[in-house]
Protein backbone atom coordinates (compact mmCIF):
# COMPACT_ATOMS: atom_id res chain seq x y z
CA UNK A 1 0.00 0.00 0.00
CA UNK A 2 2.94 2.32 0.72
CA UNK A 3 4.26 2.14 -2.84
CA UNK A 4 0.75 2.75 -4.24
CA UNK A 5 0.42 5.90 -2.13
CA UNK A 6 3.89 7.05 -3.11
CA UNK A 7 3.07 6.61 -6.81
CA UNK A 8 -0.30 8.32 -6.32
CA UNK A 9 1.07 11.38 -4.53
CA UNK A 10 3.89 11.73 -7.05
CA UNK A 11 1.51 11.37 -9.97
CA UNK A 12 -1.17 13.69 -8.60
CA UNK A 13 1.16 16.53 -7.65
CA UNK A 14 3.17 16.31 -10.88
CA UNK A 15 0.03 16.03 -12.98
CA UNK A 16 -1.48 19.05 -11.24
CA UNK A 17 1.60 21.22 -11.82
CA UNK A 18 1.69 20.21 -15.49
CA UNK A 19 -2.05 20.64 -16.00
CA UNK A 20 -2.08 24.04 -14.29
CA UNK A 21 0.83 25.33 -16.36
CA UNK A 22 -0.74 24.09 -19.60
CA UNK A 23 -4.08 25.58 -18.59
CA UNK A 24 -2.51 28.97 -17.87
CA UNK A 25 -0.62 28.97 -21.17
CA UNK A 26 -3.78 28.08 -23.12
CA UNK A 27 -5.89 30.51 -21.12
CA UNK A 28 -3.54 33.39 -21.85
CA UNK A 29 -3.50 32.49 -25.55
CA UNK A 30 -7.31 32.36 -25.66
CA UNK A 31 -7.71 35.74 -23.98
CA UNK A 32 -5.05 37.45 -26.06
CA UNK A 33 -6.01 35.89 -29.41
CA UNK A 34 -7.10 38.92 -31.44
CA UNK A 35 -9.74 37.31 -33.69
CA UNK A 36 -11.78 36.34 -30.58
CA UNK A 37 -14.30 38.97 -29.59
CA UNK A 38 -15.32 39.74 -25.99
CA UNK A 39 -18.31 37.37 -26.19
CA UNK A 40 -16.13 34.42 -27.21
CA UNK A 41 -13.52 35.19 -24.55
CA UNK A 42 -16.18 35.32 -21.84
CA UNK A 43 -17.63 32.01 -23.01
CA UNK A 44 -14.19 30.36 -23.01
CA UNK A 45 -13.60 31.51 -19.43
CA UNK A 46 -16.90 30.07 -18.21
CA UNK A 47 -16.19 26.80 -20.03
CA UNK A 48 -12.57 26.29 -18.99
CA UNK A 49 -12.36 27.40 -15.37
CA UNK A 50 -14.85 24.91 -13.87
CA UNK A 51 -12.76 22.14 -15.44
CA UNK A 52 -9.60 23.73 -14.02
CA UNK A 53 -10.98 23.69 -10.48
CA UNK A 54 -12.42 20.18 -10.82
CA UNK A 55 -9.07 18.79 -11.97
CA UNK A 56 -7.31 20.71 -9.19
CA UNK A 57 -9.57 19.36 -6.48
CA UNK A 58 -9.41 15.75 -7.72
CA UNK A 59 -5.61 15.71 -8.01
CA UNK A 60 -4.97 17.68 -4.83
CA UNK A 61 -7.40 15.55 -2.82
CA UNK A 62 -5.64 12.41 -4.08
CA UNK A 63 -2.32 13.98 -3.07
CA UNK A 64 -3.62 14.94 0.35
CA UNK A 65 -5.06 11.49 1.12
CA UNK A 66 -1.85 9.83 -0.03
CA UNK A 67 0.22 12.19 2.12
CA UNK A 68 -1.83 11.20 5.16
CA UNK A 69 -1.28 7.52 4.44
CA UNK A 70 2.45 8.01 3.94
CA UNK A 71 2.97 10.01 7.15
CA UNK A 72 2.73 6.85 9.24
CA UNK A 73 5.19 4.86 7.11
CA UNK A 74 8.44 6.67 8.00
CA UNK A 75 9.17 7.14 4.33
CA UNK A 76 10.33 10.69 4.98
CA UNK A 77 11.43 12.47 8.10
CA UNK A 78 8.54 13.71 10.22
CA UNK A 79 9.48 17.29 9.31
CA UNK A 80 9.38 16.58 5.56
CA UNK A 81 6.13 14.60 5.83
CA UNK A 82 4.52 17.45 7.78
CA UNK A 83 5.79 20.00 5.24
CA UNK A 84 4.37 18.04 2.30
CA UNK A 85 0.99 17.56 3.97
CA UNK A 86 0.85 21.22 5.04
CA UNK A 87 1.74 22.41 1.53
CA UNK A 88 -1.01 20.28 -0.01
CA UNK A 89 -3.54 21.50 2.58
CA UNK A 90 -2.50 25.09 1.88
CA UNK A 91 -2.81 24.61 -1.89
CA UNK A 92 -6.28 23.10 -1.46
CA UNK A 93 -7.32 25.96 0.82
CA UNK A 94 -6.02 28.55 -1.65
CA UNK A 95 -7.91 26.81 -4.43
CA UNK A 96 -11.17 26.91 -2.49
CA UNK A 97 -10.66 30.59 -1.59
CA UNK A 98 -9.80 31.36 -5.20
CA UNK A 99 -12.92 29.63 -6.48
CA UNK A 100 -15.45 31.08 -4.06
CA UNK A 101 -14.05 34.57 -3.43
CA UNK A 102 -12.36 35.37 -6.73
CA UNK A 103 -13.53 33.18 -9.62
CA UNK A 104 -17.25 33.15 -8.70
CA UNK A 105 -17.46 36.99 -8.55
CA UNK A 106 -15.44 37.21 -11.78
CA UNK A 107 -17.79 34.80 -13.49
CA UNK A 108 -20.82 36.81 -12.41
CA UNK A 109 -19.17 39.94 -13.87
CA UNK A 110 -18.91 38.36 -17.32
CA UNK A 111 -22.36 36.78 -17.26
CA UNK A 112 -24.10 37.13 -19.65
CA UNK A 113 -21.12 36.79 -22.02
CA UNK A 114 -20.15 40.01 -23.77
CA UNK A 115 -21.61 42.27 -21.09
CA UNK A 116 -19.58 45.32 -20.03
CA UNK A 117 -17.14 44.62 -17.24
CA UNK A 118 -17.55 46.53 -13.97
CA UNK A 119 -14.71 48.56 -12.47
CA UNK A 120 -13.75 45.88 -9.93
CA UNK A 121 -13.18 43.28 -12.70
CA UNK A 122 -9.52 44.31 -13.09
CA UNK A 123 -8.94 44.03 -9.32
CA UNK A 124 -10.39 40.50 -9.20
CA UNK A 125 -8.52 39.48 -12.35
CA UNK A 126 -5.19 40.63 -10.86
CA UNK A 127 -5.97 38.82 -7.60
CA UNK A 128 -6.73 35.67 -9.58
CA UNK A 129 -3.38 35.85 -11.38
CA UNK A 130 -1.44 36.30 -8.15
CA UNK A 131 -3.26 33.67 -6.12
CA UNK A 132 -2.97 31.11 -8.91
CA UNK A 133 0.74 31.86 -9.33
CA UNK A 134 1.34 31.29 -5.62
CA UNK A 135 -0.72 28.10 -5.69
CA UNK A 136 1.18 26.67 -8.66
CA UNK A 137 4.52 27.63 -7.10
CA UNK A 138 3.58 25.86 -3.86
CA UNK A 139 2.44 22.81 -5.84
CA UNK A 140 5.78 22.80 -7.66
CA UNK A 141 7.65 22.92 -4.35
CA UNK A 142 5.51 20.06 -3.01
CA UNK A 143 6.04 18.03 -6.20
CA UNK A 144 9.81 18.52 -6.03
CA UNK A 145 9.79 17.45 -2.37
CA UNK A 146 7.70 14.37 -3.08
CA UNK A 147 9.62 13.31 -6.17
CA UNK A 148 12.98 13.44 -4.45
CA UNK A 149 14.50 10.21 -3.18
CA UNK A 150 12.56 8.52 -0.41
CA UNK A 151 14.79 7.34 2.42
CA UNK A 152 13.60 5.06 5.16
CA UNK A 153 14.71 5.96 8.63
CA UNK A 154 16.62 2.94 9.88
CA UNK A 155 18.55 2.61 13.10
CA UNK A 156 22.30 2.75 12.76
CA UNK A 157 24.19 -0.51 13.05
CA UNK A 158 26.98 -0.50 15.59
CA UNK A 159 30.49 -1.61 14.62
CA UNK A 160 30.10 -4.72 16.83
CA UNK A 161 26.95 -5.70 14.93
CA UNK A 162 28.74 -5.16 11.60
CA UNK A 163 31.58 -7.48 12.59
CA UNK A 164 29.11 -10.20 13.56
CA UNK A 165 27.25 -9.93 10.22
CA UNK A 166 30.55 -9.94 8.31
CA UNK A 167 31.66 -13.18 10.04
CA UNK A 168 28.58 -15.07 8.93
C-alpha positions in Angstrom: 0.0 0.0 0.0 2.9 2.3 0.7 4.3 2.1 -2.8 0.8 2.7 -4.2 0.4 5.9 -2.1 3.9 7.1 -3.1 3.1 6.6 -6.8 -0.3 8.3 -6.3 1.1 11.4 -4.5 3.9 11.7 -7.0 1.5 11.4 -10.0 -1.2 13.7 -8.6 1.2 16.5 -7.7 3.2 16.3 -10.9 0.0 16.0 -13.0 -1.5 19.1 -11.2 1.6 21.2 -11.8 1.7 20.2 -15.5 -2.0 20.6 -16.0 -2.1 24.0 -14.3 0.8 25.3 -16.4 -0.7 24.1 -19.6 -4.1 25.6 -18.6 -2.5 29.0 -17.9 -0.6 29.0 -21.2 -3.8 28.1 -23.1 -5.9 30.5 -21.1 -3.5 33.4 -21.8 -3.5 32.5 -25.5 -7.3 32.4 -25.7 -7.7 35.7 -24.0 -5.0 37.5 -26.1 -6.0 35.9 -29.4 -7.1 38.9 -31.4 -9.7 37.3 -33.7 -11.8 36.3 -30.6 -14.3 39.0 -29.6 -15.3 39.7 -26.0 -18.3 37.4 -26.2 -16.1 34.4 -27.2 -13.5 35.2 -24.6 -16.2 35.3 -21.8 -17.6 32.0 -23.0 -14.2 30.4 -23.0 -13.6 31.5 -19.4 -16.9 30.1 -18.2 -16.2 26.8 -20.0 -12.6 26.3 -19.0 -12.4 27.4 -15.4 -14.9 24.9 -13.9 -12.8 22.1 -15.4 -9.6 23.7 -14.0 -11.0 23.7 -10.5 -12.4 20.2 -10.8 -9.1 18.8 -12.0 -7.3 20.7 -9.2 -9.6 19.4 -6.5 -9.4 15.8 -7.7 -5.6 15.7 -8.0 -5.0 17.7 -4.8 -7.4 15.6 -2.8 -5.6 12.4 -4.1 -2.3 14.0 -3.1 -3.6 14.9 0.4 -5.1 11.5 1.1 -1.8 9.8 0.0 0.2 12.2 2.1 -1.8 11.2 5.2 -1.3 7.5 4.4 2.5 8.0 3.9 3.0 10.0 7.2 2.7 6.8 9.2 5.2 4.9 7.1 8.4 6.7 8.0 9.2 7.1 4.3 10.3 10.7 5.0 11.4 12.5 8.1 8.5 13.7 10.2 9.5 17.3 9.3 9.4 16.6 5.6 6.1 14.6 5.8 4.5 17.5 7.8 5.8 20.0 5.2 4.4 18.0 2.3 1.0 17.6 4.0 0.9 21.2 5.0 1.7 22.4 1.5 -1.0 20.3 0.0 -3.5 21.5 2.6 -2.5 25.1 1.9 -2.8 24.6 -1.9 -6.3 23.1 -1.5 -7.3 26.0 0.8 -6.0 28.5 -1.7 -7.9 26.8 -4.4 -11.2 26.9 -2.5 -10.7 30.6 -1.6 -9.8 31.4 -5.2 -12.9 29.6 -6.5 -15.5 31.1 -4.1 -14.1 34.6 -3.4 -12.4 35.4 -6.7 -13.5 33.2 -9.6 -17.2 33.2 -8.7 -17.5 37.0 -8.6 -15.4 37.2 -11.8 -17.8 34.8 -13.5 -20.8 36.8 -12.4 -19.2 39.9 -13.9 -18.9 38.4 -17.3 -22.4 36.8 -17.3 -24.1 37.1 -19.7 -21.1 36.8 -22.0 -20.2 40.0 -23.8 -21.6 42.3 -21.1 -19.6 45.3 -20.0 -17.1 44.6 -17.2 -17.6 46.5 -14.0 -14.7 48.6 -12.5 -13.8 45.9 -9.9 -13.2 43.3 -12.7 -9.5 44.3 -13.1 -8.9 44.0 -9.3 -10.4 40.5 -9.2 -8.5 39.5 -12.4 -5.2 40.6 -10.9 -6.0 38.8 -7.6 -6.7 35.7 -9.6 -3.4 35.9 -11.4 -1.4 36.3 -8.1 -3.3 33.7 -6.1 -3.0 31.1 -8.9 0.7 31.9 -9.3 1.3 31.3 -5.6 -0.7 28.1 -5.7 1.2 26.7 -8.7 4.5 27.6 -7.1 3.6 25.9 -3.9 2.4 22.8 -5.8 5.8 22.8 -7.7 7.6 22.9 -4.3 5.5 20.1 -3.0 6.0 18.0 -6.2 9.8 18.5 -6.0 9.8 17.5 -2.4 7.7 14.4 -3.1 9.6 13.3 -6.2 13.0 13.4 -4.5 14.5 10.2 -3.2 12.6 8.5 -0.4 14.8 7.3 2.4 13.6 5.1 5.2 14.7 6.0 8.6 16.6 2.9 9.9 18.5 2.6 13.1 22.3 2.7 12.8 24.2 -0.5 13.0 27.0 -0.5 15.6 30.5 -1.6 14.6 30.1 -4.7 16.8 26.9 -5.7 14.9 28.7 -5.2 11.6 31.6 -7.5 12.6 29.1 -10.2 13.6 27.2 -9.9 10.2 30.5 -9.9 8.3 31.7 -13.2 10.0 28.6 -15.1 8.9 
